[in-house]
């Protein structure tokens, strides 16, 4: 009976990972906040830098939330997932899990909760983040574009070209009368000097 429960759990977990993999592969970017809610300052214990590095190592194009975004991401924020770390630490241990949240604040993927009994905060946070990333590593991320907005039944209007009329400026010259005059001009020698 224990084997059948184990097999059922394995099948459920593998189908969950394959679904998450297909869905996560549709996102091109990951945005990592410079400071999480539980942090007292930006990038304390190098949590944010480590998170960004690990996502880049797994093939994601990663930005901090304070970075300048490329035009592609600036025009469509739904191409990115936000990496949120949930801190469930207690007095004696550090517990973290990573949630990947889409532009509609839906959790697309969550890692298992990672635990550490390390007393040094920096070592404990970095150890738990690396342990949580084992679930993200298992996804074998490769970007395969799909219109995310269509998956959420949201239409994004394409930028329509503005009809502009070409303005032509013509130079107006004074009108010159080129007709011959019938009056005879006096000879040049007859004009007093």
C-alpha angles and dihedrals in degrees: 000000000000090000092054091051090049092049091048091050091049092050093049092047094047092049089049091052094047091050092047091047093054092048097044092049088067091068120082102188141044121204116205117195116234089226130022123212094257094051121094094207140013114290094353112181085008090273095142095045091049092049092050091047093050093050090050090049088055092054102263122134100236134194135178113241089247095053124103107259125222116255091254092060095037090056095046116026090180089078089076138067121212116228109223123184116209112207114206095164123152135194096280104032144029117236123183138165130184122228123193108211126193128218090274092056092251116143105240097179137003128193123221114268111269119211134200132178093197112134096209105085096212093051092043095051094045092047093051093046091052090048091050090050090063087079091050091047088054090061091069092213120215120164114244111174120233126158101263092191091060090053088058093042093245120136117216112200116230116234106263119215113250114239106239126182118221109240114213117197114204123199112236113219124195113261113255120203107221096180118125117251116232096211116096117236117226115253116269091246091059094060110095114238 
